[in-house]
Amino acid sequence: MTAQLERVEQTIFAGDPRGIPGNCLQAAVATILGLRLEMVPHFVAIPGDSWWDFYVAFVRAHGREIQIADDDDEPVIATGMSPRGVSHAVVMHRGVVIDPHPSQSGLVDVQRMYRFACIEREAVTA
């Protein structure tokens, strides 16, 4: 992954009047993969519990595998509570937080971190 990440800003926020969940995860994934927001699905808006499987499959289709991370030596998606009191996802890399929310206020606490590890090309097509 590149050392220079281009921040992708989320466009849907918690409390959206249409009832759509915020798209911080979509924006964080786009940031790490170097994609435009519209090229990444809004995973958490997928009904039911299947959104995680769809998320894993999408990342895998881009040659990566989601793994739990213990540090942010490489870009990771960190999830936790935002200062706005809602669950949130940001990108972290070597202590630098890239927050997709316009406030760029980050997380109050980090509950989980996930990295996108490269996988062998043969495994992607299998």
C-alpha positions as YAML, in Angstrom:
chain: A
units: angstrom
residues:
- id: 1
  name: MET
  ca: [0.00, 0.00, 0.00]
- id: 2
  name: THR
  ca: [1.19, 3.47, -0.70]
- id: 3
  name: ALA
  ca: [2.64, 5.64, 2.03]
- id: 4
  name: GLN
  ca: [0.66, 8.62, 0.72]
- id: 5
  name: LEU
  ca: [-3.07, 8.11, 1.19]
- id: 6
  name: GLU
  ca: [-5.64, 10.41, -0.36]
- id: 7
  name: ARG
  ca: [-8.50, 11.07, 2.07]
- id: 8
  name: VAL
  ca: [-11.97, 10.20, 0.80]
- id: 9
  name: GLU
  ca: [-14.74, 12.06, 2.63]
- id: 10
  name: GLN
  ca: [-17.96, 10.38, 3.69]
- id: 11
  name: THR
  ca: [-21.21, 11.76, 2.26]
- id: 12
  name: ILE
  ca: [-23.82, 10.13, 4.51]
- id: 13
  name: PHE
  ca: [-23.87, 10.72, 8.26]
- id: 14
  name: ALA
  ca: [-25.41, 9.14, 11.36]
- id: 15
  name: GLY
  ca: [-28.96, 10.35, 11.80]
- id: 16
  name: ASP
  ca: [-29.56, 10.64, 8.04]
- id: 17
  name: PRO
  ca: [-33.27, 11.50, 7.60]
- id: 18
  name: ARG
  ca: [-33.65, 8.67, 5.07]
- id: 19
  name: GLY
  ca: [-32.57, 6.17, 7.73]
- id: 20
  name: ILE
  ca: [-29.41, 5.25, 5.83]
- id: 21
  name: PRO
  ca: [-26.40, 4.49, 8.06]
- id: 22
  name: GLY
  ca: [-23.37, 6.74, 7.75]
- id: 23
  name: ASN
  ca: [-20.83, 5.69, 5.12]
- id: 24
  name: CYS
  ca: [-17.58, 6.22, 7.01]
- id: 25
  name: LEU
  ca: [-16.51, 2.61, 6.40]
- id: 26
  name: GLN
  ca: [-17.12, 2.98, 2.67]
- id: 27
  name: ALA
  ca: [-14.95, 6.12, 2.65]
- id: 28
  name: ALA
  ca: [-12.22, 4.49, 4.78]
- id: 29
  name: VAL
  ca: [-12.05, 1.48, 2.44]
- id: 30
  name: ALA
  ca: [-11.87, 3.82, -0.56]
- id: 31
  name: THR
  ca: [-9.01, 5.72, 1.12]
- id: 32
  name: ILE
  ca: [-6.95, 2.60, 1.75]
- id: 33
  name: LEU
  ca: [-7.59, 1.03, -1.66]
- id: 34
  name: GLY
  ca: [-7.09, 4.32, -3.52]
- id: 35
  name: LEU
  ca: [-10.57, 4.27, -5.03]
- id: 36
  name: ARG
  ca: [-13.27, 6.89, -5.54]
- id: 37
  name: LEU
  ca: [-16.16, 6.65, -3.07]
- id: 38
  name: GLU
  ca: [-18.66, 5.57, -5.71]
- id: 39
  name: MET
  ca: [-16.43, 2.60, -6.61]
- id: 40
  name: VAL
  ca: [-16.89, 1.10, -3.12]
- id: 41
  name: PRO
  ca: [-20.21, -0.32, -1.88]
- id: 42
  name: HIS
  ca: [-21.89, 1.18, 1.18]
- id: 43
  name: PHE
  ca: [-21.41, -2.09, 3.08]
- id: 44
  name: VAL
  ca: [-23.32, -1.31, 6.28]
- id: 45
  name: ALA
  ca: [-26.39, -0.27, 4.27]
- id: 46
  name: ILE
  ca: [-26.75, -3.86, 3.05]
- id: 47
  name: PRO
  ca: [-29.77, -5.33, 4.86]
- id: 48
  name: GLY
  ca: [-29.27, -8.02, 7.48]
- id: 49
  name: ASP
  ca: [-26.01, -9.47, 8.65]
- id: 50
  name: SER
  ca: [-24.59, -10.25, 5.21]
- id: 51
  name: TRP
  ca: [-22.76, -6.92, 4.85]
- id: 52
  name: TRP
  ca: [-19.58, -8.31, 6.47]
- id: 53
  name: ASP
  ca: [-19.38, -11.17, 3.94]
- id: 54
  name: PHE
  ca: [-19.88, -8.70, 1.10]
- id: 55
  name: TYR
  ca: [-17.15, -6.46, 2.59]
- id: 56
  name: VAL
  ca: [-14.71, -9.38, 2.83]
- id: 57
  name: ALA
  ca: [-15.47, -10.44, -0.76]
- id: 58
  name: PHE
  ca: [-15.01, -6.88, -2.06]
- id: 59
  name: VAL
  ca: [-11.64, -6.46, -0.36]
- id: 60
  name: ARG
  ca: [-10.56, -9.90, -1.56]
- id: 61
  name: ALA
  ca: [-11.51, -9.00, -5.13]
- id: 62
  name: HIS
  ca: [-8.98, -6.16, -4.77]
- id: 63
  name: GLY
  ca: [-6.19, -8.57, -3.86]
- id: 64
  name: ARG
  ca: [-6.39, -8.04, -0.11]
- id: 65
  name: GLU
  ca: [-7.50, -9.97, 2.92]
- id: 66
  name: ILE
  ca: [-8.97, -8.37, 6.05]
- id: 67
  name: GLN
  ca: [-6.94, -9.23, 9.14]
- id: 68
  name: ILE
  ca: [-7.07, -8.01, 12.72]
- id: 69
  name: ALA
  ca: [-4.17, -5.60, 13.32]
- id: 70
  name: ASP
  ca: [-2.26, -4.98, 16.53]
- id: 71
  name: ASP
  ca: [-0.62, -1.76, 15.36]
- id: 72
  name: ASP
  ca: [-0.86, 0.86, 12.63]
- id: 73
  name: ASP
  ca: [2.60, 0.39, 11.08]
- id: 74
  name: GLU
  ca: [0.72, 0.07, 7.80]
- id: 75
  name: PRO
  ca: [-2.63, 1.71, 6.98]
- id: 76
  name: VAL
  ca: [-5.48, 0.18, 8.99]
- id: 77
  name: ILE
  ca: [-9.17, 0.77, 9.42]
- id: 78
  name: ALA
  ca: [-9.79, 1.60, 13.06]
- id: 79
  name: THR
  ca: [-13.29, 1.44, 14.50]
- id: 80
  name: GLY
  ca: [-14.63, 2.82, 17.73]
- id: 81
  name: MET
  ca: [-16.73, 5.60, 19.19]
- id: 82
  name: SER
  ca: [-16.58, 9.07, 17.67]
- id: 83
  name: PRO
  ca: [-16.78, 12.28, 19.73]
- id: 84
  name: ARG
  ca: [-20.33, 12.56, 18.29]
- id: 85
  name: GLY
  ca: [-21.35, 9.44, 20.24]
- id: 86
  name: VAL
  ca: [-21.75, 7.08, 17.27]
- id: 87
  name: SER
  ca: [-19.75, 4.12, 15.99]
- id: 88
  name: HIS
  ca: [-17.22, 5.32, 13.46]
- id: 89
  name: ALA
  ca: [-14.44, 4.10, 11.15]
- id: 90
  name: VAL
  ca: [-11.25, 5.97, 10.28]
- id: 91
  name: VAL
  ca: [-7.94, 5.17, 8.65]
- id: 92
  name: MET
  ca: [-4.87, 5.20, 10.86]
- id: 93
  name: HIS
  ca: [-1.24, 4.97, 9.79]
- id: 94
  name: ARG
  ca: [1.72, 5.44, 12.11]
- id: 95
  name: GLY
  ca: [-0.29, 7.55, 14.54]
- id: 96
  name: VAL
  ca: [-1.85, 9.74, 11.85]
- id: 97
  name: VAL
  ca: [-5.65, 9.60, 11.70]
- id: 98
  name: ILE
  ca: [-7.38, 10.10, 8.37]
- id: 99
  name: ASP
  ca: [-11.00, 10.69, 9.34]
- id: 100
  name: PRO
  ca: [-13.62, 10.59, 6.55]
- id: 101
  name: HIS
  ca: [-15.98, 12.81, 8.59]
- id: 102
  name: PRO
  ca: [-15.79, 16.55, 7.77]
- id: 103
  name: SER
  ca: [-14.98, 17.35, 11.43]
- id: 104
  name: GLN
  ca: [-11.88, 15.12, 11.19]
- id: 105
  name: SER
  ca: [-12.19, 14.63, 14.96]
- id: 106
  name: GLY
  ca: [-11.24, 10.94, 14.89]
- id: 107
  name: LEU
  ca: [-12.19, 8.42, 17.55]
- id: 108
  name: VAL
  ca: [-12.61, 8.74, 21.30]
- id: 109
  name: ASP
  ca: [-11.34, 5.16, 21.61]
- id: 110
  name: VAL
  ca: [-10.12, 2.50, 19.22]
- id: 111
  name: GLN
  ca: [-12.01, -0.75, 19.66]
- id: 112
  name: ARG
  ca: [-10.66, -2.68, 16.66]
- id: 113
  name: MET
  ca: [-8.14, -2.29, 13.88]
- id: 114
  name: TYR
  ca: [-8.12, -4.15, 10.57]
- id: 115
  name: ARG
  ca: [-5.42, -4.24, 7.94]
- id: 116
  name: PHE
  ca: [-5.74, -5.23, 4.31]
- id: 117
  name: ALA
  ca: [-2.96, -7.79, 3.79]
- id: 118
  name: CYS
  ca: [-1.87, -8.61, 0.25]
- id: 119
  name: ILE
  ca: [-2.85, -12.08, -0.90]
- id: 120
  name: GLU
  ca: [-1.37, -14.24, -3.61]
- id: 121
  name: ARG
  ca: [-2.94, -13.65, -7.01]
- id: 122
  name: GLU
  ca: [-3.73, -17.36, -7.40]
- id: 123
  name: ALA
  ca: [-5.75, -17.27, -4.16]
- id: 124
  name: VAL
  ca: [-7.82, -14.33, -5.46]
- id: 125
  name: THR
  ca: [-8.95, -16.21, -8.57]
- id: 126
  name: ALA
  ca: [-9.53, -19.55, -6.80]
...
